[in-house]
Amino acid sequence: MSEKIPYKIYLTEDEIPTKWYNVRADMKNKPAPLINPGTGKPLTLEDLAPIFCEDLNKQELDNDTQYFEIPEEIQKFYKMYRPSPLVRAYFLEKALGTPAKIYYKFEGNNTSGSHKLNSAIAQAYYAKKQGLKGVTTETGAGQWGTALSMACSYFDLDCRVYMVKCSYEQKPFRREVMRTYGANVTPSPSMTTEVGKKILAEFPNTTGSLGCAISEAVEAAVTSEGYRYVLGSVLNQVLLHQTIIGLETQTALKKYNIKPDMIIGCAGGGSNLGGLVSPFIGEMLRGEAKYQVIAVEPASCPSFTRGKYAYDFCDTGMICPLAKMYTLGSQFMPSANHAGGLRFHGMSPILSQLYHDGYMEARAVEQTAVFEAATQFARVEGILPAPESSHAIRVAIDEALKCKETGEEKTIVFGLTGTGYFDLVAYEQFNSKTMTDTIPTDEQLAESFAKLPKVNL
């Protein structure tokens, strides 16, 4: 404890970033373009206009602008809960007996309980600026739906949320937070949309997936005048907004002359991971630094580690644009694991390209091992972590224990995306020893891969 590095490193208000960083500007190999499934050609602003907000469409397709100014009204909102702390995990280090130095960027210090608010407030702002009545969206574990309902309440916008059915049932309190903020919440798949009816006809007992919920939310948006669809992950625009996480982390580390060896984040669709690591990977792309970047995903939905790098639909109903990404297939139905935010069948096109080019590595971890790490972390660091965040905790602990064996004093930084106080059903199952691990078989994945669309550019 003789080091002069505090437990929590806070930035001043003046040090909060005023620009988002677009990693695509520094990528030599740009992410492959989104494809219009109707024409088979790259999407244009005109194609996107009925789906997303105008300004967000421009951000989505811009591969060249390195920094985007954060509008003043969003900057002011950020100051309600930002900067978020970078925490030195002294107690975890002591418990592990490791020479490694462990830091985590904690994004749970806001009412929504996660990093999702960083993009939710931006997307709600652009919807309001455009004069829309409201927005539609999907949510897995509920963090994104909670954040968006809060943002829409702030801007007096209607918010319609399609929540993955298993999460709707497992996490009733997060659902009620959304309703408290004025959102309409529907379990997905539902009988309120044509695509929902179709999915239920084919899979009558399904517990749902993010792919299903996306299909319903997009249909609801394009069939409702004055509405647009907004997404909490995967898209380029979302990763752009979330870079405030990595930019703050960079500034905090530099403030104390700390050089990380590895940066670890949980991986679902890519919003948290991309937000945390993009500024650091930007340094790597420009030849300024080198880091070990690790994406951690659930073994039950292993897009990076067992997926194919191919064009695929972003939704189960196959009505959304096609994206080239690491995917398990849009028809893949993941098991009802408790990390609802990591149950998307694909991965961000940006992160997929970076992974393909060797700037990141990926690990898949099982649910029971994740909750072992979550429990250990909670007992020594005093924060009950979200199941999604706990994937990063698992690998951070594993890496710190490797340092214990080798004697290496590596510096580890990981993203603690949010809190798990609405995920107590999961903790109850873990504590009661009724939690199980479900890993898809090669045969199940092969069946899903066989349904991948054929794209000829």
C-alpha positions as CSV (number, residue, x, y, z in Angstrom):
1,M,0.0,0.0,0.0
2,S,3.0,2.3,-0.2
3,E,2.2,3.1,-3.8
4,K,0.8,6.5,-4.4
5,I,-1.9,5.2,-6.6
6,P,-5.3,5.7,-4.9
7,Y,-8.0,3.0,-4.7
8,K,-10.2,5.0,-7.1
9,I,-8.8,7.2,-9.8
10,Y,-11.3,9.9,-10.7
11,L,-11.0,12.5,-13.5
12,T,-12.2,16.0,-13.1
13,E,-15.2,17.3,-15.0
14,D,-12.9,19.1,-17.4
15,E,-11.1,15.8,-18.2
16,I,-14.3,14.1,-19.4
17,P,-13.8,13.5,-23.2
18,T,-15.7,15.9,-25.5
19,K,-15.2,13.7,-28.6
20,W,-16.0,10.1,-29.4
21,Y,-13.2,8.1,-31.1
22,N,-13.9,6.3,-34.3
23,V,-11.4,3.4,-34.5
24,R,-12.4,2.7,-38.2
25,A,-10.4,5.8,-39.2
26,D,-7.2,4.1,-38.1
27,M,-8.0,0.6,-39.4
28,K,-6.2,-0.4,-42.5
29,N,-8.7,-3.1,-43.2
30,K,-12.1,-1.5,-42.7
31,P,-15.1,-3.5,-41.6
32,A,-17.0,-5.0,-44.5
33,P,-20.1,-2.9,-45.4
34,L,-23.6,-3.7,-44.2
35,I,-25.6,-5.3,-47.1
36,N,-29.2,-4.5,-48.1
37,P,-30.8,-8.0,-48.1
38,G,-33.2,-6.9,-50.8
39,T,-30.6,-5.6,-53.3
40,G,-27.5,-7.5,-52.2
41,K,-25.6,-4.2,-52.3
42,P,-23.9,-2.1,-49.6
43,L,-26.4,-0.1,-47.5
44,T,-26.7,3.6,-48.3
45,L,-28.0,6.5,-46.2
46,E,-31.2,6.2,-48.1
47,D,-31.6,2.5,-47.2
48,L,-31.1,3.3,-43.5
49,A,-33.4,6.3,-43.3
50,P,-36.6,4.3,-42.4
51,I,-34.8,2.4,-39.7
52,F,-32.4,4.6,-37.8
53,C,-32.1,8.3,-37.0
54,E,-30.5,10.6,-39.6
55,D,-27.4,11.6,-37.7
56,L,-26.9,8.1,-36.4
57,N,-26.9,6.8,-40.0
58,K,-24.1,9.2,-40.9
59,Q,-22.1,7.9,-37.9
60,E,-22.8,4.3,-38.9
61,L,-21.4,4.6,-42.4
62,D,-18.4,6.9,-41.7
63,N,-15.1,5.0,-41.9
64,D,-12.9,8.1,-42.1
65,T,-13.7,10.7,-39.4
66,Q,-11.4,10.0,-36.5
67,Y,-13.3,12.0,-33.9
68,F,-16.9,13.1,-33.5
69,E,-17.8,16.0,-31.3
70,I,-20.1,15.1,-28.5
71,P,-23.1,17.5,-28.6
72,E,-23.2,19.8,-25.6
73,E,-26.5,18.5,-24.3
74,I,-25.1,15.0,-24.1
75,Q,-21.9,16.3,-22.5
76,K,-24.1,17.9,-19.8
77,F,-26.0,14.7,-19.3
78,Y,-22.8,12.7,-19.0
79,K,-21.8,14.8,-16.1
80,M,-24.7,13.4,-14.1
81,Y,-22.8,10.2,-13.7
82,R,-19.4,10.6,-15.4
83,P,-16.5,10.4,-15.1
84,S,-16.7,6.8,-13.8
85,P,-13.9,5.6,-11.5
86,L,-10.9,3.5,-12.5
87,V,-10.5,1.3,-9.4
88,R,-7.3,-0.5,-8.2
89,A,-8.5,-3.9,-7.0
90,Y,-6.1,-4.0,-4.0
91,F,-8.3,-6.4,-2.0
92,L,-8.7,-8.8,-4.9
93,E,-4.9,-8.8,-5.5
94,K,-4.4,-9.6,-1.8
95,A,-6.9,-12.4,-1.9
96,L,-5.3,-13.9,-4.9
97,G,-1.8,-13.5,-3.6
98,T,-0.7,-12.2,-7.0
99,P,2.1,-9.8,-8.0
100,A,-0.2,-8.6,-10.8
101,K,-1.7,-5.1,-10.5
102,I,-5.5,-5.2,-11.3
103,Y,-7.6,-2.3,-12.3
104,Y,-11.3,-2.2,-13.3
105,K,-13.3,0.6,-15.0
106,F,-16.6,0.6,-13.1
107,E,-19.6,1.6,-15.3
108,G,-22.4,0.8,-12.8
109,N,-22.6,4.2,-11.0
110,N,-25.8,5.3,-12.6
111,T,-29.5,4.4,-12.2
112,S,-29.5,2.1,-15.2
113,G,-26.7,0.1,-13.5
114,S,-24.5,-0.3,-16.6
115,H,-22.5,1.3,-19.4
116,K,-25.5,1.2,-21.7
117,L,-26.5,4.7,-20.8
118,N,-23.5,6.1,-22.7
119,S,-25.1,5.3,-26.0
120,A,-28.8,5.4,-24.9
121,I,-28.7,9.1,-24.1
122,A,-26.9,9.8,-27.4
123,Q,-29.4,7.9,-29.5
124,A,-32.4,9.4,-27.6
125,Y,-30.9,12.9,-28.2
126,Y,-30.6,12.4,-32.0
127,A,-34.2,11.0,-32.1
128,K,-35.5,14.1,-30.3
129,K,-33.4,16.4,-32.5
130,Q,-35.1,14.7,-35.5
131,G,-38.6,15.4,-34.1
132,L,-39.6,11.8,-33.6
133,K,-42.4,10.5,-31.4
134,G,-40.5,7.6,-30.0
135,V,-38.2,4.7,-30.5
136,T,-38.3,0.9,-30.4
137,T,-35.6,-1.5,-29.2
138,E,-34.8,-4.9,-27.9
139,T,-33.1,-5.8,-24.6
140,G,-31.5,-9.0,-23.3
141,A,-30.8,-8.9,-19.6
142,G,-32.5,-5.5,-19.4
143,Q,-29.6,-3.2,-19.0
144,W,-30.0,-1.6,-22.4
145,G,-33.8,-1.3,-22.0
146,T,-33.4,0.3,-18.6
147,A,-30.9,2.8,-19.9
148,L,-33.0,3.6,-23.0
149,S,-36.2,4.1,-21.0
150,M,-34.3,6.5,-18.7
151,A,-32.9,8.4,-21.7
152,C,-36.3,8.6,-23.4
153,S,-37.9,9.8,-20.2
154,Y,-35.3,12.6,-20.1
155,F,-36.2,13.7,-23.7
156,D,-39.9,13.0,-23.4
157,L,-39.9,10.2,-26.0
158,D,-42.1,7.1,-26.2
159,C,-40.1,3.9,-25.6
160,R,-41.2,0.5,-26.7
161,V,-39.0,-2.4,-25.5
162,Y,-39.0,-6.0,-26.6
163,M,-37.4,-8.0,-23.8
164,V,-36.0,-11.5,-24.4
165,K,-38.6,-13.8,-22.8
166,C,-36.3,-15.7,-20.5
167,S,-34.9,-12.4,-19.1
168,Y,-38.5,-11.0,-18.9
169,E,-39.3,-13.9,-16.6
170,Q,-35.9,-14.1,-14.7
171,K,-35.5,-10.4,-14.1
172,P,-38.9,-8.9,-13.2
173,F,-37.4,-6.0,-11.2
174,R,-35.4,-4.7,-14.1
175,R,-38.5,-4.9,-16.2
176,E,-40.3,-2.8,-13.6
177,V,-37.6,-0.1,-13.6
178,M,-38.2,0.3,-17.3
179,R,-41.9,0.6,-16.7
180,T,-41.3,3.1,-14.0
181,Y,-39.4,5.3,-16.5
182,G,-42.5,5.0,-18.8
183,A,-41.4,2.3,-21.2
184,N,-43.8,-0.3,-22.7
185,V,-42.2,-3.7,-22.2
186,T,-43.2,-6.8,-24.2
187,P,-41.7,-10.3,-23.8
188,S,-40.2,-11.6,-27.0
189,P,-41.1,-13.4,-29.2
190,S,-44.6,-12.1,-28.9
191,M,-47.9,-12.1,-30.8
192,T,-47.8,-8.3,-31.3
193,T,-45.7,-8.5,-34.5
194,E,-45.9,-10.6,-37.7
195,V,-42.3,-11.8,-37.2
196,G,-43.0,-12.7,-33.6
197,K,-46.0,-14.8,-34.7
198,K,-43.8,-16.6,-37.3
199,I,-41.1,-17.4,-34.8
200,L,-43.6,-18.7,-32.2
201,A,-45.2,-20.9,-34.9
202,E,-41.8,-22.5,-35.7
203,F,-40.4,-22.5,-32.1
204,P,-43.5,-22.6,-29.8
205,N,-41.5,-23.2,-26.6
206,T,-38.6,-20.9,-27.3
207,T,-37.3,-18.7,-24.4
208,G,-36.4,-16.1,-27.0
209,S,-33.1,-14.5,-28.1
210,L,-31.7,-11.1,-28.9
211,G,-32.1,-12.0,-32.6
212,C,-35.8,-12.6,-32.1
213,A,-36.3,-9.4,-30.1
214,I,-34.4,-7.3,-32.7
215,S,-36.7,-8.6,-35.5
216,E,-39.8,-7.5,-33.5
217,A,-38.4,-4.1,-32.6
218,V,-37.4,-3.3,-36.2
219,E,-40.8,-4.3,-37.5
220,A,-42.5,-2.2,-34.8
221,A,-40.4,0.8,-35.8
222,V,-40.9,0.6,-39.6
223,T,-44.6,0.1,-39.3
224,S,-45.2,3.0,-36.8
225,E,-45.1,6.6,-38.1
226,G,-42.7,8.9,-36.3
227,Y,-40.6,6.0,-34.8
228,R,-37.1,4.7,-35.4
229,Y,-35.3,1.7,-34.2
230,V,-32.3,2.0,-31.8
231,L,-29.8,-0.8,-30.9
232,G,-27.7,-1.1,-27.8
233,S,-24.7,-3.0,-29.3
234,V,-23.1,-4.4,-32.4
235,L,-23.5,-1.3,-34.6
236,N,-20.6,1.1,-35.4
237,Q,-22.5,4.0,-34.0
238,V,-22.9,2.3,-30.6
239,L,-19.2,1.4,-30.3
240,L,-18.5,5.0,-31.2
241,H,-20.5,6.4,-28.3
242,Q,-19.1,3.8,-25.9
243,T,-15.5,4.9,-26.5
244,I,-16.0,7.4,-23.7
245,I,-15.2,4.4,-21.5
246,G,-11.8,3.7,-23.1
247,L,-10.9,7.4,-23.5
248,E,-11.5,8.0,-19.8
249,T,-9.6,4.9,-18.9
250,Q,-6.6,6.0,-21.0
251,T,-6.6,9.5,-19.4
252,A,-6.8,8.0,-15.9
253,L,-3.9,5.6,-16.5
254,K,-1.8,8.3,-18.0
255,K,-2.5,10.5,-15.0
256,Y,-0.5,8.0,-12.9
257,N,1.9,6.8,-15.6
258,I,0.4,3.4,-15.6
259,K,1.0,1.2,-18.7
260,P,-1.4,-1.8,-19.0
261,D,-0.2,-5.1,-20.3
262,M,-3.6,-6.6,-21.0
263,I,-7.1,-5.2,-21.4
264,I,-10.0,-7.6,-20.8
265,G,-13.7,-7.1,-21.6
266,C,-16.8,-9.3,-21.8
267,A,-18.1,-9.9,-25.3
268,G,-21.7,-10.2,-26.4
269,G,-22.5,-7.9,-29.3
270,G,-19.5,-5.7,-28.6
271,S,-20.6,-2.4,-27.1
272,N,-18.7,-2.6,-23.8
273,L,-15.7,-4.4,-25.2
274,G,-15.5,-2.0,-28.2
275,G,-15.9,1.0,-26.0
276,L,-13.2,0.0,-23.6
277,V,-10.6,-1.3,-26.1
278,S,-11.0,0.8,-29.2
279,P,-8.8,3.7,-28.0
280,F,-6.1,1.3,-27.0
281,I,-6.3,-0.7,-30.2
282,G,-6.1,2.7,-32.0
283,E,-2.7,3.1,-30.4
284,M,-1.7,-0.3,-31.7
285,L,-3.0,0.5,-35.2
286,R,-0.9,3.7,-35.3
287,G,2.2,1.8,-34.0
288,E,2.3,3.7,-30.7
289,A,1.9,0.8,-28.3
290,K,1.2,-2.9,-27.9
291,Y,-1.3,-4.5,-25.6
292,Q,-2.8,-8.0,-25.1
293,V,-6.6,-7.5,-25.7
294,I,-8.8,-10.4,-24.5
295,A,-12.5,-10.7,-25.4
296,V,-14.4,-13.1,-23.0
297,E,-17.7,-14.7,-24.1
298,P,-20.0,-17.4,-22.7
299,A,-19.3,-21.0,-23.7
300,S,-23.0,-21.2,-24.3
301,C,-22.9,-18.5,-27.1
302,P,-19.3,-18.6,-28.4
303,S,-19.4,-16.3,-31.4
304,F,-15.7,-15.5,-31.6
305,T,-14.3,-18.9,-30.5
306,R,-16.6,-21.2,-32.5
307,G,-18.4,-18.9,-34.9
308,K,-17.8,-18.4,-38.6
309,Y,-16.6,-15.1,-40.1
310,A,-19.3,-14.6,-42.7
311,Y,-22.2,-12.3,-43.7
312,D,-25.3,-13.0,-41.7
313,F,-28.5,-11.5,-40.7
314,C,-28.4,-9.5,-37.5
315,D,-31.8,-10.9,-36.5
316,T,-33.7,-14.2,-36.3
317,G,-36.5,-12.9,-38.5
318,M,-34.0,-12.1,-41.3
319,I,-35.4,-8.6,-42.0
320,C,-32.4,-6.6,-40.9
321,P,-29.3,-5.8,-42.9
322,L,-26.6,-8.4,-43.4
323,A,-23.3,-7.8,-41.5
324,K,-20.0,-9.6,-42.0
325,M,-19.1,-10.8,-38.5
326,Y,-18.2,-13.7,-36.4
327,T,-21.5,-15.5,-36.1
328,L,-23.2,-18.7,-34.9
329,G,-26.0,-18.1,-37.4
330,S,-29.0,-16.0,-37.0
331,Q,-31.2,-19.1,-36.5
332,F,-29.0,-20.2,-33.5
333,M,-31.0,-20.3,-30.3
334,P,-28.7,-20.0,-27.2
335,S,-29.5,-21.6,-24.0
336,A,-31.3,-19.5,-21.3
337,N,-28.1,-18.6,-19.5
338,H,-28.1,-15.7,-17.0
339,A,-25.7,-13.4,-19.0
340,G,-28.6,-12.2,-21.1
341,G,-26.6,-9.4,-22.5
342,L,-24.1,-11.9,-24.1
343,R,-26.7,-14.0,-25.9
344,F,-26.4,-12.4,-29.3
345,H,-25.5,-14.8,-32.1
346,G,-23.0,-12.5,-33.8
347,M,-20.3,-9.9,-33.0
348,S,-19.7,-6.3,-33.9
349,P,-18.3,-6.0,-37.5
350,I,-15.6,-3.7,-36.1
351,L,-14.5,-6.1,-33.5
352,S,-14.9,-9.0,-35.9
353,Q,-12.4,-7.4,-38.3
354,L,-10.0,-6.5,-35.6
355,Y,-10.1,-10.1,-34.2
356,H,-9.7,-11.5,-37.7
357,D,-6.6,-9.3,-38.2
358,G,-5.1,-10.5,-34.9
359,Y,-5.5,-7.4,-32.7
360,M,-7.5,-9.3,-30.2
361,E,-7.8,-12.8,-28.8
362,A,-10.9,-14.5,-27.4
363,R,-11.8,-16.9,-24.6
364,A,-15.0,-18.8,-23.9
365,V,-15.9,-19.5,-20.2
366,E,-18.6,-21.6,-18.6
367,Q,-21.4,-20.1,-16.5
368,T,-20.5,-21.8,-13.2
369,A,-16.9,-20.7,-13.4
370,V,-18.1,-17.2,-14.2
371,F,-20.2,-17.1,-11.0
372,E,-17.4,-18.5,-8.9
373,A,-15.4,-15.5,-10.0
374,A,-18.3,-13.1,-9.5
375,T,-18.8,-14.3,-5.9
376,Q,-15.1,-14.1,-5.1
377,F,-15.0,-10.6,-6.5
378,A,-18.1,-9.5,-4.5
379,R,-16.7,-10.8,-1.3
380,V,-13.5,-8.8,-1.4
381,E,-14.3,-5.8,-3.6
382,G,-17.7,-5.0,-2.2
383,I,-19.6,-4.8,-5.6
384,L,-22.1,-7.4,-6.8
385,P,-21.1,-7.7,-10.5
386,A,-23.5,-8.3,-13.4
387,P,-23.2,-11.8,-14.9
388,E,-22.0,-10.2,-18.2
389,S,-19.2,-8.3,-16.4
390,S,-18.2,-11.4,-14.5
391,H,-16.9,-13.0,-17.6
392,A,-14.2,-10.4,-17.7
393,I,-13.6,-10.9,-14.0
394,R,-13.1,-14.7,-14.6
395,V,-10.3,-14.2,-17.1
396,A,-8.8,-11.3,-15.1
397,I,-8.5,-13.6,-12.1
398,D,-7.1,-16.4,-14.3
399,E,-4.5,-14.1,-15.7
400,A,-3.6,-12.8,-12.2
401,L,-3.1,-16.4,-11.0
402,K,-0.8,-17.1,-13.9
403,C,1.3,-14.1,-12.7
404,K,1.3,-15.7,-9.2
405,E,2.9,-18.9,-10.8
406,T,5.4,-17.1,-12.9
407,G,6.2,-14.1,-10.7
408,E,5.4,-11.6,-13.5
409,E,4.1,-8.2,-12.3
410,K,1.7,-7.6,-15.2
411,T,-0.8,-4.8,-15.1
412,I,-4.4,-6.0,-15.9
413,V,-7.3,-3.7,-16.8
414,F,-10.8,-5.0,-17.2
415,G,-14.2,-3.5,-17.7
416,L,-16.8,-3.9,-14.9
417,T,-19.8,-3.1,-17.1
418,G,-22.4,-2.9,-14.4
419,T,-24.0,-4.3,-11.2
420,G,-25.9,-7.5,-10.7
421,Y,-28.5,-6.5,-8.1
422,F,-31.3,-7.4,-10.5
423,D,-29.7,-10.7,-11.3
424,L,-30.3,-12.4,-8.0
425,V,-32.2,-15.4,-9.5
426,A,-28.9,-16.3,-11.1
427,Y,-27.0,-15.9,-7.8
428,E,-29.6,-17.9,-6.0
429,Q,-29.1,-20.8,-8.4
430,F,-25.4,-20.6,-8.0
431,N,-25.5,-20.5,-4.2
432,S,-28.0,-23.3,-4.2
433,K,-25.8,-25.4,-6.5
434,T,-28.6,-25.8,-9.1
435,M,-26.8,-23.8,-11.8
436,T,-25.7,-25.8,-14.9
437,D,-23.6,-25.2,-18.0
438,T,-25.0,-25.7,-21.5
439,I,-22.5,-25.8,-24.4
440,P,-23.8,-26.1,-28.0
441,T,-22.6,-29.2,-29.8
442,D,-20.7,-29.1,-33.1
443,E,-23.8,-30.7,-34.7
444,Q,-26.1,-27.8,-33.4
445,L,-23.7,-25.2,-34.8
446,A,-23.3,-27.0,-38.1
447,E,-27.1,-27.0,-38.5
448,S,-27.2,-23.2,-37.8
449,F,-24.2,-22.6,-40.1
450,A,-25.9,-24.4,-42.9
451,K,-28.6,-21.7,-42.9
452,L,-26.1,-18.8,-43.4
453,P,-27.1,-16.6,-46.4
454,K,-25.1,-16.7,-49.6
455,V,-23.6,-13.2,-50.3
456,N,-21.8,-12.4,-53.5
457,L,-20.3,-8.9,-53.6
